[in-house]
Amino acid sequence: MNFFRLAWIASLAVIVGFTSWAKPDEISLLKGKAIFEKQCAECHGLQGQGVAGEYEKPLNGDWPLEKLIRVVDKTMPELEPEVCRGENAKLVASYVFETFWQKGEIRPPREISLARLTNRQFRQSVADLFAQFPGTRMPTTVNRDNRGLRATYYDVKKMNRRHQKKKERIDPVVDFDFGPDVPFEGMNKDGFSILWQGSIVPTETGWYEFFVHSSNGFSFWINADGKKASIDETVTGGKEREKSIRLFLLGGRPYPVLLDFFKFKDPVAKVRLSWKPPNGKKEVVPREFLFQQSVPPSLIIQQKLPPDDSSAGFARGTMIEQAWDEAVTFAALEAGRFANEKIDKLAQTKQEDPRRKEKAEEFFLQFVKFAFRQPLTEKQKEFFVRSRFGESKSLARTVEEIVLLTLKSPRFLYPEWQALAKKEKDPYVVATRLALYLWDSLPDERLHQLIEKGNLSKEWQLANQAKHMLQDSRAQAKFRDFLLHWLEIDQNESPKKDPSLFPKFDDQAVADLRRSLLKYLDEVVWEKKGTLEDLIQAREIPLNRNMATYYGVKKIKDSNFTDFPLYPSGDLGRQGLFTHPYLLANYSYTDQTSPIHRGVFVARKILGRRLRPPKEAVSFKNSNFDPNWTMRQKVTALTKPANCMSCHDLINSTGFLLEGYDATGRIRSKERGKTIDTKVTYFDREGNELPMKGPGDLLKHSLSNESSEIFFMEELFKYVAKQDPSCYKVLTNEKLFKDMTNNKLTELYLRLCLEAASDGFVHVP
């Protein structure tokens, strides 16, 4: 299997299949050429380059010769497959394979392209830019043991005025209905108040909606300082109501949360704090996301940004259009208002300070330096900062002007600007790439200080710093986002099922399953420091009580509603990550399974096989089939045409192996009264026939399949660097892939980021 590793290292684009076959003689090649020119060139071109309006893609790929022969024998020419069978199929396939089948696989190394920050990188960089300074400095981690919010209970003798502290404790969630009673014996029944404080750390990036439901007065702050409440309902007590606010939040960052609740002569007391996360349902904010630690607010840009270009399979900032330019301008103005509100905290000054403008100037010199990721020239200092201060100009106007100029500058928006502008890579380039690859952000104050002291030029210094950066919650959040991208559930809508067929598979069940998958990913990667094999094997799956009951776990562990204890996969009838019920439900129809969707997912993402997009999409309609047929029978009939089976012999075999699970991922043995058939013949990359009986055989093959590892690494690298892997010469070094099966995922992530960041950099001895 070493051939595959070397081939991928050489091209980093297409994984080449290999079999031992005899090179055809000249006569055989001439015969094959004659057949190809007569029967195939009309659609594929004389050199297999493709023909506009016919088959436009060039003839190259990862199939072995045996599969190429089999496909030609059964399917070509497209409308008359019977005219090229047996020996003729072998001759033409051998000619194609020998002359131009592998032509497109070795590409010349490409240059790193100049691309702007992606939406996630833009928001993360702006947030971290302000977080370098007092008043907005953000902790990189929170104490995961201190769950829940700090609660202080007071007696109230006048409306909204605390009189006496009665108790302090940690509340796991905010969901209380005291009725006419008081929280603790001895408290004032006519009036009491509760102040909940701490922070919230969401897992996923996206739009969140927060709800406060109460029959009393309250004020609620989320990612805000104490001046202005996000929701202010202090004078409207007595009527039960619910108020909400919608915010965009970056996953993995802590945000301050504060809820001030009071009752004064109301008949009852009731309060509940809920949220609706992206891809989730409305629910009481669970304990696992609440922490006692207080943190300052972050500037998270709320301006909606046009979607990034994902045509290459990963988000890239390559599309420059008016909508994007306008959105970034509004975002920069939003940042300017934030800076204006906090300028005294940021610059460590006061309104009455005679040196206020001078201190603001000093602050902005640092601000622009961090934004541009390197020290400023005197010319830059003058243009971006000093010339903006004037005797007759207000500080507020100056602040917004500098922030707008800085955040709209190509030096901020295009992080590769400095790398491509320099003939030799320097530590600032390496630091910029490290921060971008590990955090989706820019270098922090610590990195700048290390460079200024000459402590980021040696190989061991860079390695130690990268290890330190890996522990940051931003690195963990980015890797989690990558895994969602790898599993193709980052942009997908949550799975919906027909309630008449699956009445208990409601929005709460879907939210629980998604949380189960996220917790599993974090558990393997960060808690257990697992390998890719550990991740795919999925020995344990976290489920809460409701889902354990739904999936037929006989012995349910003691846990409250928000806990997700780990269950052995065998107890759930699971064999491999691809049998996690969320993934099975996600790759199914609303009323039945979908072997095609499941097969494509497993073939591409788990087995690392490459599939051509279909020349003609054919929609699946139940009405086209006998209502008594099983899904396997329907898919077999649908994909029977010769032009379909070139890919569906792979897709169907992997999809049929998972037919033992229904559309929600529950185990089943029958469909429409018929016994489920999961036996298939799977053709591996070398063309070998592998009989398989179910997901266990599929798991065994995926764990022994080196292309799974290579594909995962390629996907990870593209997501990390947002560049074509062939741009980085260092990745041709085979030692990076040695003993891959024993590498922890965290080490692989660190190694890829570090190697790519220091590509072309000459270390100081």
N, C-alpha and C positions, 0 to 999 in steps of 0.2 A: 504493500500500500504506500510505500515511500514515494512512488511515482506521482501520486496525486498531490502530495505535499509540495514536491519540487515544482510540479506544473503550476499549481496555484500561486506559489511564491513568485514564479517567473512572470505570471500574467496578472494575478490578482483580479481577474475579471471573470473568466469562464473556467469551470473545473472540467478537466479533460478526462473522458473515460479511457480505459485501456484494457485490451485483451491480447492474448497471445494468438496471433494469426499470421499466416504466411503472406508475405508481400506478393500481390498478383504479378504474373509475368507480363511482358509487353503486349503479347497477343491478346491476353485477357483484358488488359486495359483498353486496347483498341476496340475490342468487341463491346465492352461496357460503354465506351465513349459514343460509339455508333448508336447504341440503344438510347442513351441519354439524350443525344441530339435529336433523335427522331421522336421520342415519346415524352421527354421531360423539359427540354430547353424552352419550349413555347411558354411555359409558366414560370420556370426558374431561371432562365437566362443561360447562355452558353457556358459561363463560368460560375453558375450557381449564385449569381449576384442578386437575383430577384427581378421581377418584371412588374412595372407599374400597372395596376388594374387587375393583376393576376395574383401571384404570390410574391409580395414585395420584399420579404425578409430574405437575407442571404442564407444559403445552406451551410450552417455551421452549428455546432452544439456539443453536448456532452454524451451523446449516445455511443455505445460501443458498436463495432461492426455488426455483431450478431443481431442487435436490435434494429439497426438500419436495414439489414436484409429482410428481417421479419416485417417491418413497416412497409417497405417497397412491395414485398410479395403480397401483402394483404390489401394495400390501399392505393397503390400507384399504377397508372395514372389515375387521377382523382375520380373521374367518371367511368373509367374502364379498367378497373384493377385486374380483370382477368387476362389482359393482354401482356402482362409482365409478371410472370410467375416462375417459380422454381429456379432453374439455372440462369435465366435472364435476369431475374431479380437479384441474384447473387452477383452477377457480372456488373450490373449498373450500380449497385450499392457499393461494391468494391472500388469502382472507378470514382464515385463521388467521395468516398471516404479517403482514398489515396491522394486525390488531386486538390480538392478545395474544401472538404468538410471541416478541417481544423484551421483553415486559413485565418479566420478572424479572431483567433484566440490569443495570439501573441501581439500585443499592441505596444507601440513605443511609449515610454514613460511620458505622462502628461505633466504640464506645469500646474502648480497650485493656482487656482482661479481666484480672482478678486471678487469676493462675495460679501454682502452686507450682513449685519447681525440678523439672525432669525428673530421671529417674534418673541420666543422664549428667551433668547440671549439678550435681546434689547431690554425686556422688562427686568430680567435678572441683573443686568449690568447697571441699569439706572438705579435699582434698589440698592445694590452693593456700593455704588459710587457715593451715595449719601450716607451709607452705613459706616463709612470710614471715619466719621466725625462725631464728636460728643453730642448727646441729645438724640442721636439716631443710630448709635453704634449697636449693631445686632450681634447677640451671642451666636456662635456657630453651632452649638448644641444645647439641648435642654436635658435636665436630669430625668431620665425615663422612669425612674422609680417614684418620683413625686407626682403621681397622677391626681386628677381632680382639681377643684378650685378652692382657694382659701375663702372661708365664709366667716363673717363677723356678724353676730346677732345683737341688736340694740333694742332697748325700750324707747318709745316715742311718746312725748307728752303734748307736743304741738305738731301741727301738720308739717311733715317733712323735716322735722328737727330731732336729731338723736339726743337722747338724754343720758342713757347709761349703757355701757357695754355689758352684755349678759353672758356671751359665750363665743368662743372661737373654735372652729373645727374645719375639717376638709370634707367637702361634699363631692361625691364622685360625679354627679350630674345635677342639673337644675331642673327638677320636675316635682313640684310640691303642691299639694292641695290640702291646706290646713283647715278648710271649712271655717266654722266659727271659733275654732280653738287657736292656741298659740304653739309655736315650735317647741318650747320648753316650759315646764312648770315654773310658775313664779313670774312669768313675763306679763307685761301689760296687755290685757285683752283688747283694749280700745286702740292701741297703737304700738306697732313694732316695725323694725326695718331690718333688712339683711343686705350686706354688701359682699358680692362675690367678685374675687379678683384672681388673675393669673394670666395664662396664655393658652392659645390654641394652635396646634400644629397639624394642618391638613395634609393628607397624603398626596393627593393628586392636584395638578394645576388646572385651573379653570374657573368658571363662574359659580359662586356660592351664594345662596340666599339664606339669611338668618332671620328667625322668627322669635318674637317674645309674645307669649300668650299670658294674659293676666286679667284679673278683675280689680286690680289696684293700681297705684301709681308706680312708675318705674322710669329709669333712664338706662340706656344701654350704649356701651362703647365697644366697637370692634375695629382694631387697627387704627385707633385714634387717640389723641392726647386727651387730657381732662377738661379742655376748654369747652368743646362743643360735642354734645352727645350725638351718636349715630341715629338713635331713636330717642326722642324726648316725650315721655308721657307722664310727666310729674304732676300734672294738674287735672287729669281726666280719670281719676279712680272711680270705683263704684259700678262700672259697666264692664262686663267681660268682653274682651276684644283681643285682636292679634295684629301686631304691626311687624313689618319686615323691611330689610335692606339687602340689596344685591351688590356683591363685590367680586372682583377678579382677584384671586389669590394664587401665589406660586406655591406649589407643593414643597414640603420639607422645611419651610421657614416658620418660626414662631411669631405669632401676632398677639398683641395685648388684648385682653377681653375683660370687661368690667360691667357688672349688672348691679344697679342700685335699686332695690325694691323696698316699698314701704306701704303699710296699711295704717289708716287713721279713721276710726269710727265707721269702717266698712263692715257689712254683715259677715263677709267671708274673706279669706285670703287664699290666693292661688297664683302660681307663677310657673312658667315652663319655657326653657330655652331650647329651640330646635334649629335645625338647618336642613338645607337640601343641597348636597354636594353634587358636582358634575357626575353624570352617569349614575346617580343615586336617587333615593326617594326622601321625602320629608320625614325626619325622625328627630327624637331628642338627641342632642349632641352627645355621643357616647364618651364614656370616661377615658377611653384609650387616646383620645385626641386632646384632652384637657390636662393642663399642667399648672403647678403652683407658682412657678417662676414668673416674675414680672419682667417684661421686656418693653423697649421703646417701640413706637410705631414704625413701620417701613413704608417707603414710597413705592407702592405697587401701581403702575400706570393702569388707569381704568379705561383709557381711550381704546376703542375697538380697532384692531389692526387687521388689514387684509391678510388672507391666508398666504403662507409661504409656498414656494414652488416645491412640490413633492414628486415631480415627474421622474426623478432619479431613484425613487424608493425611500428617500429620507428628506426632511425639510431643509431647504437651502434658501439663502437670501439672494437669489439671482434675478428676480423679477423686479424691475424698477418701473413704477407706473405712477400716475398722478394720484391715485387713491392712497397709495402707500406714502408718498411724499407728504400729502396733506395730513394723513393720520399721524405721522411722526412729528410734524409741526405742532399739531394740537397736543401731542404727548409731551413735547418739549415745553410748551406753554403751561401744561399741567404741572410739570416738574418745577417750572419757574415760580408758580404760585406757592408750591410746597416750600421751596427755598425761602421765599419772602416771609412766609408765616414763621419759619424757624431760623431765620438768619441770625438772631442773637444767640441761640443755642449753638448753631453751627460755628459761628465765628467767636464764641465765648466772649460776648460783649453785652452791653445794655444800651437802651435808647439814649440815656443821659451820659453815656461814656464819651468823653471828648475825642477818643481814638477809635470811635465806632467804625468810620469809613476805612481807616487804616487797617483795622483788624479784619474787616470784611474783605479788603483787598488781599491780605495775607491768606485768608481762607480760600479765596477763589484761585490764587496761584497754585495752591495744593489741589483744589478741586479739578482744575483743568489738567494738571499733571497726571492725576489718577485717571481722568477720563481718556487722555491720550496715551496712557500706559507707559510713559517714559518722561524724563525731565524735559522741560520746555526750553527752547532757545530764547534769547533775549527778544528776538523779533516776535515770537509767539506770545511771550509775556506781555509785550506792549500792545499787540493787536487784540488779543482775547480778553485781557484783564485791565491793565493800567489805563489804556485810552478810553475805557468805558466809564471811568469815574470822572466826574466834572463838578465844579463848584455849584453850578446852577441846576444840576440833574439830581432828582431824588434817588435815594438809595434803593427804593423799591423798583424803580425803572431800571437801574443799573443791574440789580440782581437778576431780573427776568431777562434782560438783554444778554448777559453773560451765559446764563443757562441755555437760552435758545441757541446762541452761537456755538456753544460747546457741543450740545447734543445733536445739532444738525450738521456738525463738521464731519467730513469723511474720515478724519483721524479718529473719531469715536465710532462711527457707524461701520467702518471697514477695518476690522482688527488685523487683517493680513497686510494692511497698508505699509506698516513699518518694516515688516519682514521682507516684503517684495522690493522695498525701496533701498535696502541695504545689501551691499555686496557680500558681507560676512555677517553671519548670525551673531547676535550678542545676547547677554543674559536677559535683556528686556524682551527680546523676541521669544525666548524660551519661556519666560514667566507669563507673557501674554498668551502663548499657546497652552501652557499648563492650566491656567485659569479658565480658558475657553473650553478646553477639552474635558477637564474634570468638573467644572462648576457651571459652564455656560455663562461665564462672567468675566470680569477683568481682575488683574492682580490687585491684591489688597495692600494695606500699609506695610504689613510684615514682609511681603515679597520685595517691595521697594527698598525697605531698610536692609534686607539681606544683600541685595544687589549693590547698594551704596557702600556697604562695608566689605564688598568683595567676597561674599560668602555664598555665591550662587554660580560659580564658574567651574567648579570641579564636579566630576561625575558623581561622587559619593554625596556631595552637598545637594545636588539636584534630586538624587534618589531619596535622601532623607526628607527633603521638603515635600516631595510628591507624596510620600507616606503620610506626612502630617496633613496634607490637603485632602487625602482620601478619607480621613476621619470626620471631615466636615459634613454636616447634614446636607449641604448642597450637592456634594458628590454622590451621596446615597440617593438623593431625590432624582438626580439625572440618570443614574443607573436603573433605578426603578422605572423611570419613564421609558428608557430604552427597552426594558423587558416587555412593557406593555406594547411598544412599537413592534418588537420582535414577534409577539403573539398576535399582532394585528387587532388589538382591542383598544388602542389609544384613541382612535377617532370613531370607532363604531358605536352606534346606538346600543343601549342595553337590550338584551334579547327579550322579546315579547312572545307570549304564548296564548293560545286560544283558551279563555277561561272556562269554556264548557268542557274542554278535554283535560285541562290541567288546572282545576279550580284553586289549588293551594300554591300554585306557582305564580304568586302575585309580585307587585313591585318590591315588597319587603324581602321576599325570597331572593329576588335578583340582586338587590343591594347586599344581602348577606353573603351570597355566593361571590360577588365581586370583592367584597372585603376579605373573604376567605382566601381568594387567589392572591390578593395583595399581601396579606399577612404571610402566606406561604412563601412568596418570593423573597420577602424581607428575612424570613426565618432562615431559609437556606443560604442566602447570599451573605447576610450581615451577622446573624446570630451564630450560625453553625459553620460559617466560612466554607461553604460547600463548593464542589466542582460542577462543571456542566453535566457530568454524569449524575451527580446527586440531584441536580435541578430537574433533569428529564425523568429520573427514576421515580421521584415523588413518593418516598416511602411513607410519609405522613401528610395528612391534609387537615387543616384547621376548619372546624365547623361548629356553629353554635347549636343550641338545643333544638331549635325549630328545624334547622336543616338536617341535623342528625336524624330527627324523627322522619322527615320527608324521604330521606334516602335509605331508610330501613336499617339504621344502626340499632341493634338490639339492646346494647348496654350503653346508655347515655351517661356521660360524665357529669358530675355536679358542677354547675357553673351558672352564673347569672346571664341575663339576656344578652349583654354586650360582650361576654367572653367567647373566645374561639379556641377551645382546647384542641390539641392535636389528636387525630385518630389514625391508627395504622391503616394504610391504604387497602390492605387485604380485607379489613373488616367492612370496607365500603365497596368492595368489588372493583377496586381501581388498580390499574397497571400502567403507570406512566403519567407524566404531566398532561399529555393529550387526552387523558380520561378524566381530568378535573371537570366536575359537572358544569362549571361556568363556561368553559371552552366548548364542551359538547352542546350546551344549550345555545351558545353564541353561533355555532356553525350548524344550525338546524333551521327548518322552517317553523312557522308559528304553530303548525298542527302536526308535523311529522319530521322525521330525521332528514338529513341531506348528506348522503354519502359523497356527493360531489364536493360540497363545501368543506366537509371534514377531510376528504381525501386531498384536496388541494392544499389545505392548511398543513397537514402532516407531511405530505411529500415535500413541500417547499421549506417550511420552517423547522421541522424536526429532522427530516432526512437529508436536507440540503440539496434536493433535486431541482433542476431547472425546468420550468414548463413554458412552452411558447403560448402566448395569448391565442385563443381560438380565432380562426379565420372568420368564422360566422357564429355568432352567439345564438344558441337555441334555448328558448325559455321552457321551464318545466311547468306543465299543466296537468293536474290530476285527471281532468276530464278527458284527456287523450288516452287514458289507459283503462283497462279492466279494473273496476273498483275492488275486486277481490285479490288483485296482485299485491305482492309485498313491494316495499321500496326498492329492494334489490332487483326485482324483476322489471320494475319501471325504468330504473337507471340503465340497466343492461339493454333494454329495448331502445331507449333514447339515444344511447351512445354507440349503438351497433354499427352505424355507417362507417365506412373505412376511413374517411377523413377525420373522424372523431377518435378512433382507437389509437392513433399514433401517440396521444397523450393519455387517453382514458384507460389504457391498460395499466398505467401506473396509478392514476387518480382513483379508479374504481376499486382496485385491489386494496389500497390503504383505507378507503372509505368503508368498504364492506366489512373490514375487520372490526369496525366500531359499531356495527348494527345491533350489537347486544345491549346498546343503551338507547333509550327513547329520546324524544326531542328535548327533554329537560335533564338528561343525563342519568336517569334511573335505569337500573339493570332490568332487562326484560329477556324472556326466552321465547316468546311467541309474538307474531304480528299477524293480525287478521286470521287468527286461529291456526296459523302455520308456524312451525318451528323455525327460529331464526337461523339462517345459514351464514356463518362468518368464515368459512373455509375459502381460501383464495390461493392462487399461484402468483407470487410476486417475482418480478424480474428485477434484479439488482442492477447497479450501474454497469457491471461487467457482462450483463446478459444472462447471468445464472438464474435458473428457476428455483425459487425458494417456496416450498409449501408452507403456508401459515394457517393457523386455526383461530387466532383471536389477538387481542391487544397485547397479550403476554409475549407472543412471538414477535410482534411489531416492536415492542420495547426492547427485546433482546437484540434485534437487528439494529435498532437505532443506537444502542450503546456500543456496538462493535463497528459502527459505520463512521469512518474517519471524516467523510465529507460533511457530516453533521457538525463536527467541531470547526472545520474550515469555514463553512457557511456562517456559523454563529460568529466567528471572529471577524469575518468580512463585514457582516451586518453591524457588529459592534463598532468596528473602526469607522465605517461610514457615518454612523450616528454620532460618534465622538468628534470626529474632525470635520464633518460636513464637506469632505473632499473625496475625489477619486483616490482609492488606495495606491494606484500606480504612481501617484505624485511623490510618494515617500520611498526613497531608495532603501532606507534602513529596513523596511519590511521584507526585503529579499534575503535577510539574514535568517537562516534556518533555525538558529538557536532559539528564536522567539517561539517556535512551535514545538520544540522538543519536549517530550513527556507532557503533552497537552492534557492528557486524561488525569494527570495528578495535580494540575494547576488549580488553585482556588480561583473562583470567579473574581474575587476582589483583586487578586494578584494579576490576573489577566487584564482586567480593567486598568489597573495602575500601570502595568508594563506597556500596554498599547498607548496610553496617554503620554507616558514618559518618553518612549521611543519616538513617537511622532513629534512631540514638542521639541526634542533636541535633535531632530533630523537636520543634518548639515551644520550642526554646531560643533566647534572644535573645543573640547574640554581643556581646561588648564591642567597641566601635569601636577 
